[in-house]
Amino acid sequence: MTNAQMWALIVGFASPLLISVINQPHWSSTARAAVQVAVSVLVGLGTAYFAGDFAGQDIITSILLASVSAISAYKGIFKPTGMSPAVERVTSRAARP
């Protein structure tokens, strides 16, 4: 496993909290999923770039690892414990009619 891949897993694991700050409870599931994908792409690109593995397959691998790590952490830890929903409630703006 390369340094970029390891960092993608680590940062991806913590990214559900960042995603919860951005997401709003009243958004559609499509919009919420788009935020998760965008954050995972940014995490993958960033970790590959800063680890010096910024080339073709390394970038794709980092993006996929960040995404899998983020989804696993969200479903396995942050959602069941209520941490992500609590962050969303605290950081959300009221839904506009």
C-alpha positions in Angstrom: 0.0 0.0 0.0 1.4 3.4 -1.0 1.5 6.5 1.2 -1.2 8.1 -0.9 -3.5 5.1 -0.4 -2.9 5.0 3.3 -3.6 8.8 3.7 -6.7 8.4 1.5 -8.0 5.8 4.0 -7.2 7.9 7.0 -8.6 11.2 5.7 -11.6 9.4 4.1 -12.4 7.8 7.5 -12.6 11.3 9.1 -14.5 12.9 6.2 -18.0 12.0 7.3 -17.8 14.8 9.9 -16.8 17.3 7.2 -19.6 16.0 4.9 -22.0 16.4 7.8 -21.1 20.0 8.2 -21.8 20.6 4.5 -24.9 18.4 4.1 -28.3 19.8 5.2 -31.0 17.5 6.6 -33.6 18.8 4.2 -31.6 18.1 1.1 -32.5 15.2 -1.2 -30.5 11.9 -1.0 -29.1 12.7 -4.4 -27.7 16.0 -3.3 -26.3 14.5 -0.2 -24.6 11.7 -2.2 -23.2 14.3 -4.6 -21.5 16.0 -1.6 -20.0 12.7 -0.5 -18.7 12.0 -4.0 -17.2 15.5 -4.3 -15.5 15.3 -0.9 -14.1 11.9 -1.7 -12.8 13.1 -5.1 -11.1 16.0 -3.3 -9.6 13.8 -0.6 -8.3 11.3 -3.2 -6.8 14.1 -5.4 -5.3 15.8 -2.4 -3.8 12.7 -0.8 -2.3 11.5 -4.1 -0.9 15.0 -4.8 0.7 15.5 -1.4 2.1 12.0 -1.3 3.7 12.5 -4.7 1.7 9.7 -6.4 -0.3 12.1 -8.7 -0.6 9.8 -11.7 -3.4 7.9 -13.4 -4.2 4.8 -11.5 -2.8 6.1 -8.2 -5.4 9.0 -8.3 -8.3 6.7 -9.1 -7.2 4.3 -6.4 -7.0 7.1 -3.8 -10.4 8.4 -4.7 -12.0 5.0 -4.5 -10.3 4.3 -1.1 -11.4 7.6 0.3 -15.0 6.9 -0.8 -15.1 3.4 0.6 -13.5 4.6 3.8 -15.9 7.5 4.2 -19.0 5.3 3.5 -17.8 2.6 5.8 -17.1 5.0 8.7 -20.4 6.8 8.2 -22.5 3.6 8.1 -20.5 1.8 10.8 -19.6 4.6 13.3 -20.8 8.1 12.7 -24.5 7.4 11.8 -25.2 4.7 14.5 -23.7 6.8 17.2 -25.6 9.8 16.1 -22.5 12.0 15.6 -23.2 12.8 11.9 -26.9 13.6 12.4 -26.1 15.8 15.4 -23.5 17.7 13.4 -26.0 18.2 10.6 -28.6 19.5 13.0 -26.2 21.9 14.6 -24.8 23.3 11.3 -28.0 23.3 9.2 -29.9 26.3 8.1 -33.6 26.2 8.2 -35.3 24.8 5.1 -36.5 27.6 2.9 -40.2 27.3 1.8 
